[in-house]
Amino acid sequence: MSSPSSTLPETPPAADRRRWYALAIVMTAAFMDLVDVTIVNIAIPSIQRDAGASFSQIQWITAGYSLAFAAGLITGGRLGDIHGRKRLFLIGITGFTVASALCGFAVAPEMLVASRILQGAMAALMVPQVLSIVHATFPAHERGKVFGLFGMVVGLGAVSGPLLGALLTEWNILGLEWRPIFLINLPVGIAGLILGRKYITESKAPRALRLDLAGVVMVTLGLLMLLYPLTRGRELGWPLWGHVMMAGSLVVFGALVAYERWKTARDGSPLVELSLFKVKSFAAGIAVQTVFGVALGIFFLVWTLYLQIGLGWSELRAGLTGVPFSIAVSAAAGVSVQKLVPRFGRKVLQTGALTMAAGLLVYIWEADRYGAGITAWQMALPLIVMGVGMGLIVAPLTDAILSEVPREHAGSASGLLSTVQQMGTALGLGLVSVVFFGVIDEGAAPERLPMEFVDGFQNALGWVAAVLALVFLLMFALPARPRQHVEEGAGAAAGEPHERVEKEPATTSS
């Protein structure tokens, strides 16, 4: 059996520098996607006025991206394993940039809806490669630091979208109204494409895999059957067919599991690598990620509605209010993986869940005490506490989920991780109709409406705190002290083939 050092050549000094450039490129792409998910919400009034979009079209401008993104993530991750993560990343960022241009220059609402769906599909090719490239490029002892940086990016992206959207819309650059929120992706995407070709090292699965087309059809159908009713349910009044579709999705997923087992036994090339769920840290982490996504889905939508509709704040004021939260997430994420997790293990994540819940309880108390007269400064304390809690979770959780995943399945694992996060968020968005709109009386007199939103906000935050308590309990299934990342040679020690990494000279582009 070959030793790891004989199988994978020692990284030369030039390539050693290149991997940090590659990290900056893929992190920028991840940030671009995170911002794009939220940047549209803040510009909806402008889009309605300027483009003449109907309410249904506005729904599809926001939901179309999420549906296409979630439905394609698992397939995008597997395509990276098969054809090369660098190649799929470059295809994805190219398509994402083109779709952003089409959104920015859309001449009709229908074109904007179609372009947003294309944008989501291209993001599904690009985003799973981010964690896969990190997993394949960085040695085990450096991945903790890298995932800490990833957590900081997540924190910045969480609230930078609304703030950036508010600024670009309010500035009305060249009289373009809302269009710059999409056009800003063009220089970033073009730079990412050019630099990615030069600095990202190609990696793929160690043996030839084939795309499981039947699996693609089933996973896409199952996700759409689950997420479409959740996304559109409240607007349509929760029709019976929506509940039937969601129940039917469980049947499709059951058939998918049975088929993937058969496919694995037949040729070892399934779309969903079910063996990943035998890795305790991955299976437990996926459960935590899903439920945590529910909490985030509820909070961020309700928070936006509370600030802009309930309190009547401007887009810019609402966006600036989230800055302390963003800074707190980024700072805590940077410290958690590098300093705290090595000493305290999963207790760091559990402390994060309890800290977030404590911040929510403070927020509920303040909303009750100050009512509709609450100020951004009074919100700073609970937002900072919540941000610290979230930062203690996001980076270590990603690290814990992927740390023991064999490198040849990095794409599949990354796709699954992003997919369950999207599913959790979509479920949270669907629950907003129950925990928020189910409490307020939208037909109340205008002078009473702000307090109605305050009541709904408090009720929703109570539910989010309860979900975080469940997250805390689920975290007991995580390893008490996450094992160091699987080293490059760990697969060989277990009788598994090595990851194929194609090194490229630093002076040439691929």
C-alpha positions as CSV (number, residue, x, y, z in Angstrom):
1,M,0.0,0.0,0.0
2,S,1.4,3.4,-1.0
3,S,2.0,5.9,1.7
4,P,0.2,9.3,1.4
5,S,3.4,11.1,0.6
6,S,4.2,8.8,-2.3
7,T,0.6,9.0,-3.7
8,L,0.2,12.8,-3.5
9,P,3.3,14.9,-4.4
10,E,4.5,17.4,-1.8
11,T,2.9,20.8,-2.5
12,P,5.6,23.1,-4.0
13,P,6.1,26.6,-2.5
14,A,4.4,28.3,-5.5
15,A,1.3,26.1,-5.2
16,D,1.4,26.7,-1.5
17,R,0.8,30.4,-2.1
18,R,-1.8,29.7,-4.8
19,R,-4.1,27.8,-2.5
20,W,-4.7,31.0,-0.5
21,Y,-5.5,32.9,-3.7
22,A,-7.9,30.1,-4.6
23,L,-9.5,30.4,-1.2
24,A,-10.1,34.1,-1.7
25,I,-11.7,33.5,-5.1
26,V,-14.1,30.8,-3.9
27,M,-15.0,32.7,-0.7
28,T,-15.8,35.7,-2.8
29,A,-18.1,33.6,-5.0
30,A,-19.8,32.2,-1.9
31,F,-20.3,35.7,-0.5
32,M,-21.8,36.8,-3.9
33,D,-24.4,34.0,-3.7
34,L,-25.2,34.7,0.0
35,V,-25.7,38.4,-0.8
36,D,-27.8,37.6,-3.9
37,V,-30.3,35.5,-1.9
38,T,-31.2,38.5,0.3
39,I,-30.4,41.6,-1.8
40,V,-33.6,41.3,-3.9
41,N,-36.0,41.5,-1.0
42,I,-35.0,45.0,-0.1
43,A,-35.5,46.2,-3.7
44,I,-39.0,44.6,-4.3
45,P,-40.9,47.9,-4.0
46,S,-38.6,49.5,-6.6
47,I,-39.0,46.5,-8.9
48,Q,-42.8,46.6,-8.6
49,R,-42.8,50.3,-9.5
50,D,-40.3,50.3,-12.3
51,A,-40.9,47.0,-14.0
52,G,-44.6,46.8,-13.3
53,A,-44.3,43.3,-11.9
54,S,-47.4,41.7,-10.4
55,F,-47.5,40.2,-6.9
56,S,-47.2,36.7,-8.3
57,Q,-44.2,37.7,-10.4
58,I,-42.5,39.3,-7.4
59,Q,-43.0,36.0,-5.6
60,W,-41.3,34.1,-8.4
61,I,-38.4,36.6,-8.6
62,T,-37.6,35.6,-5.0
63,A,-38.8,32.0,-4.9
64,G,-37.6,31.0,-8.4
65,Y,-33.9,31.5,-7.4
66,S,-34.3,29.5,-4.2
67,L,-36.1,26.6,-5.9
68,A,-33.7,26.3,-8.7
69,F,-30.8,26.6,-6.3
70,A,-32.0,24.0,-3.9
71,A,-33.1,21.5,-6.6
72,G,-29.7,21.6,-8.3
73,L,-27.3,21.5,-5.4
74,I,-26.8,17.7,-5.0
75,T,-26.4,17.3,-8.7
76,G,-24.0,20.2,-8.9
77,G,-21.9,18.7,-6.2
78,R,-21.8,15.3,-7.8
79,L,-20.9,16.8,-11.2
80,G,-17.9,18.4,-9.5
81,D,-16.7,15.0,-8.2
82,I,-17.1,13.5,-11.7
83,H,-15.9,16.2,-14.1
84,G,-13.7,18.3,-11.8
85,R,-14.5,20.9,-9.1
86,K,-12.6,23.7,-10.7
87,R,-14.3,23.1,-14.1
88,L,-17.8,23.1,-12.5
89,F,-16.9,26.2,-10.4
90,L,-15.8,28.1,-13.5
91,I,-18.9,27.0,-15.5
92,G,-21.1,28.0,-12.5
93,I,-19.5,31.4,-12.0
94,T,-19.7,32.1,-15.7
95,G,-23.4,31.2,-15.9
96,F,-24.1,33.1,-12.7
97,T,-22.5,36.2,-14.2
98,V,-24.4,35.9,-17.5
99,A,-27.7,35.4,-15.6
100,S,-26.9,38.4,-13.4
101,A,-26.5,40.5,-16.6
102,L,-29.8,39.2,-17.9
103,C,-31.5,40.1,-14.7
104,G,-30.0,43.6,-14.7
105,F,-31.0,44.3,-18.3
106,A,-34.4,42.5,-18.1
107,V,-37.0,44.3,-20.3
108,A,-40.0,42.7,-18.7
109,P,-41.0,40.9,-15.5
110,E,-41.2,37.6,-17.3
111,M,-37.5,37.9,-18.4
112,L,-36.5,38.8,-14.8
113,V,-38.2,35.7,-13.4
114,A,-36.6,33.4,-16.0
115,S,-33.2,35.0,-15.4
116,R,-33.5,34.6,-11.7
117,I,-34.3,30.9,-12.2
118,L,-31.2,30.6,-14.4
119,Q,-29.2,32.4,-11.8
120,G,-30.3,29.9,-9.1
121,A,-29.4,27.0,-11.3
122,M,-25.9,28.3,-12.0
123,A,-25.4,29.0,-8.3
124,A,-26.2,25.3,-7.7
125,L,-23.2,24.4,-10.0
126,M,-20.9,27.0,-8.3
127,V,-21.7,26.8,-4.6
128,P,-21.1,23.1,-3.8
129,Q,-17.6,23.4,-5.3
130,V,-16.6,26.0,-2.7
131,L,-16.4,23.6,0.2
132,S,-15.2,20.8,-2.0
133,I,-12.3,22.8,-3.3
134,V,-11.4,23.8,0.3
135,H,-11.7,20.2,1.3
136,A,-9.4,19.0,-1.5
137,T,-6.9,21.8,-1.5
138,F,-6.0,22.4,2.1
139,P,-4.3,19.9,4.4
140,A,-6.1,18.7,7.5
141,H,-4.4,21.0,10.0
142,E,-5.3,24.1,8.1
143,R,-9.0,23.5,7.5
144,G,-10.1,24.7,10.9
145,K,-8.7,28.1,10.1
146,V,-10.3,28.0,6.7
147,F,-13.7,27.1,8.0
148,G,-13.4,29.9,10.5
149,L,-12.9,32.3,7.6
150,F,-15.9,30.7,5.9
151,G,-18.0,31.4,8.9
152,M,-17.0,35.0,8.8
153,V,-18.1,35.2,5.2
154,V,-21.5,33.7,6.1
155,G,-21.9,36.2,8.8
156,L,-21.1,39.1,6.5
157,G,-23.3,37.8,3.7
158,A,-26.3,37.3,6.1
159,V,-26.9,41.0,6.5
160,S,-24.8,42.6,3.8
161,G,-27.4,41.8,1.2
162,P,-30.1,44.0,2.6
163,L,-27.7,46.8,3.4
164,L,-26.1,46.7,-0.1
165,G,-29.5,46.4,-1.7
166,A,-30.7,49.4,0.2
167,L,-27.7,51.5,-0.8
168,L,-27.7,50.6,-4.5
169,T,-31.5,51.2,-4.8
170,E,-31.5,54.4,-2.9
171,W,-28.5,55.8,-4.8
172,N,-30.4,55.1,-8.1
173,I,-27.1,54.9,-10.0
174,L,-27.4,56.4,-13.6
175,G,-31.2,56.2,-13.1
176,L,-31.1,52.4,-13.2
177,E,-33.3,52.1,-10.1
178,W,-33.0,48.4,-8.9
179,R,-30.9,47.1,-11.7
180,P,-27.4,47.7,-10.0
181,I,-28.3,45.0,-7.4
182,F,-27.7,42.5,-10.2
183,L,-25.2,44.3,-12.3
184,I,-22.8,44.6,-9.4
185,N,-22.1,40.8,-9.9
186,L,-20.6,41.4,-13.3
187,P,-17.1,42.7,-12.3
188,V,-16.9,40.3,-9.4
189,G,-17.9,37.3,-11.6
190,I,-15.5,38.2,-14.4
191,A,-12.6,38.7,-11.9
192,G,-13.5,35.4,-10.3
193,L,-13.5,33.6,-13.6
194,I,-10.1,35.0,-14.7
195,L,-8.4,34.5,-11.4
196,G,-10.0,31.1,-10.8
197,R,-8.6,29.7,-14.1
198,K,-5.2,30.7,-12.9
199,Y,-5.1,29.9,-9.2
200,I,-7.6,27.1,-8.4
201,T,-6.1,23.6,-8.6
202,E,-8.3,20.9,-10.3
203,S,-9.5,18.0,-8.2
204,K,-12.0,15.2,-8.8
205,A,-13.0,11.7,-7.6
206,P,-10.2,9.1,-7.7
207,R,-12.0,6.8,-10.1
208,A,-14.3,7.4,-13.0
209,L,-17.9,8.0,-12.0
210,R,-20.9,8.4,-14.1
211,L,-23.8,10.8,-13.6
212,D,-26.8,9.0,-12.1
213,L,-29.5,10.5,-14.4
214,A,-32.4,8.6,-12.7
215,G,-31.2,9.9,-9.3
216,V,-31.0,13.4,-10.7
217,V,-34.7,13.2,-11.8
218,M,-35.8,11.8,-8.5
219,V,-33.9,14.2,-6.2
220,T,-35.0,17.2,-8.3
221,L,-38.6,16.1,-8.3
222,G,-38.7,15.3,-4.6
223,L,-37.1,18.6,-3.7
224,L,-39.5,20.6,-5.9
225,M,-42.5,18.7,-4.5
226,L,-41.4,19.6,-1.0
227,L,-40.1,23.2,-1.5
228,Y,-42.6,24.6,-4.0
229,P,-45.7,24.3,-1.6
230,L,-43.6,25.6,1.3
231,T,-42.4,28.6,-0.8
232,R,-45.8,29.5,-2.2
233,G,-48.1,28.1,0.4
234,R,-49.0,31.2,2.4
235,E,-49.7,33.3,-0.8
236,L,-52.0,30.6,-2.2
237,G,-53.8,30.0,1.1
238,W,-52.3,26.5,1.8
239,P,-54.3,24.6,-0.8
240,L,-54.9,20.8,-0.4
241,W,-52.7,20.0,-3.4
242,G,-49.8,21.6,-1.6
243,H,-50.1,19.2,1.3
244,V,-50.5,16.3,-1.1
245,M,-47.3,17.3,-2.9
246,M,-45.4,17.5,0.3
247,A,-46.6,14.1,1.4
248,G,-45.8,12.8,-2.1
249,S,-42.2,14.1,-1.8
250,L,-41.6,11.7,1.1
251,V,-42.6,8.8,-1.2
252,V,-40.2,10.1,-3.9
253,F,-37.4,10.4,-1.3
254,G,-38.1,6.8,-0.1
255,A,-37.9,5.5,-3.7
256,L,-34.6,7.5,-4.2
257,V,-33.0,5.9,-1.2
258,A,-34.0,2.4,-2.4
259,Y,-32.7,3.2,-5.9
260,E,-29.5,4.7,-4.7
261,R,-28.8,1.5,-2.7
262,W,-29.3,-0.6,-5.8
263,K,-27.2,1.8,-7.9
264,T,-24.4,1.6,-5.4
265,A,-24.4,-2.2,-5.4
266,R,-24.6,-2.2,-9.2
267,D,-21.8,0.1,-10.3
268,G,-20.7,2.2,-7.3
269,S,-21.8,5.5,-8.9
270,P,-24.9,6.8,-7.2
271,L,-25.9,10.5,-7.1
272,V,-26.3,10.5,-3.3
273,E,-23.5,8.7,-1.5
274,L,-25.6,7.0,1.2
275,S,-22.4,5.7,2.9
276,L,-21.9,9.3,4.1
277,F,-24.7,8.8,6.6
278,K,-22.6,6.1,8.2
279,V,-20.2,8.8,9.3
280,K,-21.6,9.9,12.7
281,S,-20.4,13.4,12.5
282,F,-21.9,13.9,9.0
283,A,-25.3,12.4,9.8
284,A,-25.7,14.2,13.1
285,G,-24.4,17.5,11.6
286,I,-26.9,17.2,8.7
287,A,-29.8,17.0,11.3
288,V,-28.5,20.0,13.2
289,Q,-28.0,22.0,10.0
290,T,-31.5,21.3,8.8
291,V,-33.2,22.4,12.1
292,F,-30.8,25.4,12.4
293,G,-31.9,26.4,8.9
294,V,-35.5,26.5,10.1
295,A,-34.5,29.0,12.9
296,L,-32.7,31.2,10.4
297,G,-35.5,31.1,7.8
298,I,-38.1,32.3,10.4
299,F,-35.9,35.0,12.0
300,F,-34.6,36.8,9.0
301,L,-37.9,37.1,7.2
302,V,-39.9,38.1,10.3
303,W,-37.1,40.6,11.3
304,T,-37.3,42.3,7.8
305,L,-41.1,42.5,8.0
306,Y,-41.0,43.8,11.5
307,L,-38.5,46.6,10.7
308,Q,-39.8,47.8,7.4
309,I,-43.6,47.2,7.5
310,G,-44.3,47.1,11.3
311,L,-42.0,49.9,12.4
312,G,-42.0,51.7,9.0
313,W,-38.3,52.0,8.8
314,S,-36.6,52.8,5.5
315,E,-34.5,50.2,3.6
316,L,-31.3,51.9,4.6
317,R,-32.2,52.2,8.3
318,A,-33.2,48.6,8.4
319,G,-30.0,47.5,6.6
320,L,-27.7,49.6,9.0
321,T,-29.5,48.1,12.0
322,G,-28.1,44.7,11.1
323,V,-24.4,45.8,11.0
324,P,-23.7,44.9,14.7
325,F,-25.1,41.4,14.1
326,S,-22.9,40.9,11.1
327,I,-19.8,42.1,12.9
328,A,-20.5,39.8,15.9
329,V,-21.1,36.8,13.7
330,S,-17.8,37.4,11.8
331,A,-15.7,37.9,15.0
332,A,-17.1,34.9,16.8
333,A,-16.8,32.6,13.8
334,G,-13.1,33.5,13.4
335,V,-12.4,32.7,17.1
336,S,-14.6,29.6,17.5
337,V,-12.9,27.1,15.1
338,Q,-9.3,28.2,15.7
339,K,-9.3,28.8,19.5
340,L,-12.4,27.4,21.2
341,V,-13.4,24.1,19.4
342,P,-9.9,22.5,19.8
343,R,-10.2,23.0,23.6
344,F,-13.9,22.6,24.3
345,G,-15.3,20.6,21.3
346,R,-19.1,20.5,20.7
347,K,-19.7,22.6,23.9
348,V,-18.8,25.6,21.8
349,L,-21.6,24.9,19.4
350,Q,-24.1,24.2,22.2
351,T,-23.0,27.4,23.9
352,G,-23.7,29.2,20.6
353,A,-27.3,27.8,20.4
354,L,-28.0,28.9,24.0
355,T,-26.4,32.3,23.4
356,M,-28.6,32.9,20.3
357,A,-31.6,31.9,22.3
358,A,-30.6,34.3,25.1
359,G,-30.3,37.1,22.5
360,L,-33.8,36.3,21.2
361,L,-35.2,36.5,24.7
362,V,-33.6,39.9,25.3
363,Y,-35.0,41.0,22.0
364,I,-38.5,39.8,23.0
365,W,-38.3,41.7,26.3
366,E,-37.1,44.9,24.5
367,A,-39.9,44.7,21.8
368,D,-42.4,44.4,24.6
369,R,-41.0,47.2,26.7
370,Y,-40.4,49.8,23.9
371,G,-43.1,48.7,21.5
372,A,-43.2,50.5,18.2
373,G,-40.9,53.3,19.6
374,I,-37.9,51.0,19.8
375,T,-34.6,52.4,18.3
376,A,-31.8,50.8,16.4
377,W,-29.5,51.4,19.3
378,Q,-31.7,49.5,21.7
379,M,-31.7,46.6,19.3
380,A,-27.9,46.5,19.2
381,L,-27.5,44.4,22.4
382,P,-29.7,41.5,21.5
383,L,-28.4,41.5,17.9
384,I,-24.8,41.4,19.1
385,V,-25.6,38.5,21.5
386,M,-27.4,36.6,18.8
387,G,-24.5,37.3,16.3
388,V,-22.0,35.9,18.8
389,G,-24.1,32.8,19.2
390,M,-24.5,32.3,15.5
391,G,-20.8,32.8,14.9
392,L,-20.1,30.0,17.5
393,I,-22.2,27.7,15.4
394,V,-21.8,28.3,11.7
395,A,-18.1,27.8,11.2
396,P,-17.6,24.8,13.6
397,L,-20.7,23.1,12.3
398,T,-19.5,23.1,8.7
399,D,-16.1,21.9,10.0
400,A,-17.6,19.1,12.1
401,I,-19.9,17.9,9.3
402,L,-17.2,17.6,6.6
403,S,-14.1,16.8,8.8
404,E,-14.5,13.0,8.5
405,V,-15.9,12.9,5.0
406,P,-13.6,11.0,2.5
407,R,-12.2,13.5,0.0
408,E,-13.5,11.6,-3.0
409,H,-17.1,12.3,-1.8
410,A,-16.5,16.0,-1.0
411,G,-18.7,17.3,-3.8
412,S,-21.6,15.0,-2.9
413,A,-21.3,15.9,0.8
414,S,-21.1,19.6,0.1
415,G,-24.2,19.4,-2.1
416,L,-26.1,17.6,0.5
417,L,-25.0,20.0,3.2
418,S,-26.2,23.1,1.2
419,T,-29.4,21.3,0.2
420,V,-30.6,20.5,3.7
421,Q,-29.7,24.0,4.7
422,Q,-32.0,25.3,1.9
423,M,-34.7,22.8,2.9
424,G,-34.6,24.0,6.5
425,T,-34.7,27.6,5.5
426,A,-37.6,27.0,3.2
427,L,-39.5,25.2,6.0
428,G,-38.8,28.1,8.2
429,L,-40.2,30.5,5.6
430,G,-43.3,28.4,5.3
431,L,-43.7,28.4,9.1
432,V,-43.7,32.3,9.1
433,S,-47.4,32.2,8.0
434,V,-48.2,30.3,11.3
435,V,-45.9,31.8,13.9
436,F,-46.1,35.4,12.6
437,F,-49.0,36.1,10.2
438,G,-51.1,33.7,12.2
439,V,-50.9,36.1,15.2
440,I,-51.3,39.6,13.6
441,D,-54.5,41.1,12.3
442,E,-53.5,42.6,9.0
443,G,-57.0,44.2,8.8
444,A,-56.4,46.2,12.0
445,A,-56.7,50.0,12.0
446,P,-53.6,51.7,10.7
447,E,-52.6,53.1,14.1
448,R,-52.9,49.6,15.6
449,L,-50.9,47.9,12.9
450,P,-47.4,48.6,14.3
451,M,-48.3,46.9,17.6
452,E,-49.8,44.0,15.7
453,F,-46.4,43.5,14.1
454,V,-44.7,43.8,17.4
455,D,-46.9,41.1,18.9
456,G,-46.2,38.8,15.8
457,F,-42.5,39.5,16.1
458,Q,-42.4,38.5,19.8
459,N,-44.4,35.3,19.1
460,A,-42.1,34.3,16.2
461,L,-39.0,35.0,18.2
462,G,-40.3,32.7,20.9
463,W,-40.7,29.9,18.4
464,V,-37.1,30.5,17.1
465,A,-35.8,30.3,20.6
466,A,-37.7,26.9,21.0
467,V,-36.1,25.7,17.8
468,L,-32.7,26.6,19.0
469,A,-33.3,24.6,22.2
470,L,-34.0,21.6,19.9
471,V,-30.7,22.4,18.1
472,F,-28.9,22.4,21.4
473,L,-30.3,18.9,22.2
474,L,-29.5,17.5,18.7
475,M,-25.9,18.7,19.1
476,F,-25.4,16.0,21.7
477,A,-25.3,13.6,18.7
478,L,-22.2,15.3,17.4
479,P,-18.8,13.9,18.5
480,A,-17.8,15.4,21.9
481,R,-14.5,16.5,20.4
482,P,-14.5,16.4,16.6
483,R,-11.6,14.3,15.3
484,Q,-9.0,16.1,13.3
485,H,-9.9,16.2,9.6
486,V,-9.3,13.2,7.5
487,E,-5.7,13.4,6.4
488,E,-4.8,13.0,2.7
489,G,-3.8,9.4,3.3
490,A,-6.7,8.4,5.5
491,G,-8.6,7.0,2.6
492,A,-5.8,4.7,1.7
493,A,-5.5,3.4,5.2
494,A,-9.2,2.4,5.0
495,G,-8.7,0.7,1.7
496,E,-10.2,3.6,-0.3
497,P,-8.6,5.2,-3.4
498,H,-6.9,8.6,-3.1
499,E,-8.4,11.8,-4.3
500,R,-7.1,12.8,-7.8
501,V,-5.5,16.2,-7.5
502,E,-4.2,17.7,-10.7
503,K,-1.4,20.2,-9.8
504,E,-0.8,23.0,-12.2
505,P,2.3,25.2,-12.6
506,A,2.0,28.5,-10.8
507,T,3.1,30.4,-13.8
508,T,0.4,29.1,-16.2
509,S,-3.4,29.2,-16.2
510,S,-5.5,26.2,-16.9
